[in-house]
Amino acid sequence: MTVAIEALISFFLVVAGLFGLVGSFGLIKLENTIQRLHAPTKATTVGVGGVLIASMLYFLLVKGSVSFHELLITLFLFLTAPISANFIAKTYIQGNIRAHELPGTECDYGWSVYDDPPKRIEDEE
């Protein structure tokens, strides 16, 4: 294994470790649910993604084979983390914040969890 390959794989592992550390520290130190939600969904996702990319590079450049397992795990992680964070945030808003406490929005629809059901034309007449 050449020095360049080792340096590239080590770079991804160190960056992944730093992101994982920052995400874990944020999860412990931040105060409420919404703040705590930000740390693991952003920093830790990138940290785990960096480890998986380093693993893919190792198998590709050192072993000479393509590893699809790490690629599928990375894609699954990057697709599901934002969706789960969105659901957790909406649940928190629904359970802990009243509609009149939310800041105004620039669109006609307001906050998605507090919208009134759409009115039919027959109801207005």
N, C-alpha and C positions, 0 to 999 in steps of 0.2 A: 504494500500500500504506500503510495507516495505521500509526501508531506502536504501537498496541495489538497488531496482528498481528505486526509486526516484533519487539516485545518478547516475545511468546509463543513465536515460533519461535526467537528467540535464547536464551530461557530453556531450552528443551529441548536446544538445541545445547550450551550451556555445562554443563548438568547431565550430559549424555551425555559430554562431554569430561572432566569431573571423574571420573566413574565409570570411564571408560576408562583414565585416568591412574592411578587408585588400583588398578585391576585389573592393569595392566601392572607397576606398582611391586611389588605383592604377588607377582606371578609371578616376578619377579627376586629379591626379598629373602627370601621364605619358604624354609624349609630342606628339608622332605621332600615327598614326592609328595602326601600327603593335604592338607597345608597349601597347597601350590601349586595343588591342584585347586580349592580354595575360591575363590581370587581370580578366575580367568577365568570360572568358571561363574556366579558371582553378579554381581560388579561389572561385568565387561566385557559380560555379557549385557544388563544394564540400560543400559550405555553405548551399545551398538549399537541397542538398542530405542529409546533417546531420539533418536538420529539419524534412525531410520526414522519415528518419530512426527513429528519436525520436518519431514521430507520430505512426509509425508502432509498435514500442516497447510498447508504451502506450496502444494502442488498444489490443495488444497481451497479455501483462502481467497484465494489470489492468482490462480491460473490458472483456478479455477472448475471443475475436474474432479476426480473421485475416482480415486485411484491404488490399485488393488488389489494391485499388485506388492509395494509396501512392507508392506501388511497381511499378505499371505501369507508374506513373508520374516520378519516379526515373529512370526507364529504358529508358523512352523517353528522359529525360533530358541528361543522360549520353551518349545516342546515337546521339542526334542531335547537341549538343554543339560543339563537335570537327568537325563535317561536316560543320556546318555553319561557324565556324572559318576558316576552310580551304578555303571555297568559298570567304569569305571576304578578306583573305590574297591574294588569287590569283587575285581577282579583283583589289586590291591595287597595286600589282606588275604590272599587265597589264596596268593600267592607269597611273602610276607615275614613273616607273623605265624603262629605256631603256635596251635593251638586252646586250649591251656592258658594262653596269655598274654592271651587276650581277657577283658575284664571280664564279669561275670555279667549276665544279662538278667532282666527281670521276667516274661517270658512262658515258656510251656512249650516253645517251639520252639528257643530258642537262636539262634545266629548262622546265617543262611541258608546260608552257604557251607560250614559245618562240620556241618550236621545229618546224622545217620545216615539212611539210607533208611527209609521207614516199614515197620514189620514187619506182615506179614499175620497174621491170626488162626491160620491153619494152622501157621505157624512156631512159635508159642508152645506148642502142644500137644505 
